[in-house]
Amino acid sequence: MTIPAISGLGLEWQIPGVGSVGGVGSIDPATTDPATALGGPAGTGPSGSFGDVLTQQIGNLSQLQDTAATASQSLADGTATDVSSVVTAVEKAQLAMQLAGQIRTKGSEAVNDIFHTQI
């Protein structure tokens, strides 16, 4: 039995206005190696390794924190011209920090679960 490719399905499986995402619709699972189907070995995407992405996002978090600190200082000095941009910068930095904290917590829980797994 052969499973048809996603692009070979009928119109009832198509979403109007949405084409294939990243060329996934053109992958034939019967003839394509899944490890290299999306442009690289399994576990790597177009942007590199997990460590590279994590390092980049930590840099973005630091940049958001610096921008919020600068905006807050300009508001305290009275040199800020747009208060809403200061509030937006501070909220972005706060949400990014909360997300980083949640990712850290989930990562720690995952490591603890792995260490407590009985073989």
C-alpha positions, 0 to 999 in steps of 0.5 A: 500500500502506498501513502499518497504525498500531501500534495496528491490529496483531494481538495477536502484536505487543502486549506484555502489561501495556504500553499505548501509550507517550506516545500513540505508538500512536495516531499514524497515519503516513499522516496525521500530520506527523512533525515535530509528532507528538510535541508539537513541532518535530523535535529538541525534546521535552517538556522543551525544547532539548538545551542546556536539558536539558544545563544542567539535568543539569549543575546536577543533577551539581553538586547531587549533588556538593554533597550528597556533600561535605556527607554526607562532611563530616558523616561526618568530623565524627561527626554522620552518623547513617546511614553507608549514606546517606553511601556512597550519596550519594558513589557517586551523585556518583561515577557521575554524574561518570563519566557526565558524563566519558563524555558529554564524551569521546563529544561530543569524538570526534563533533566531531573526526569531523565536522571530519575528514569529507571532502566 
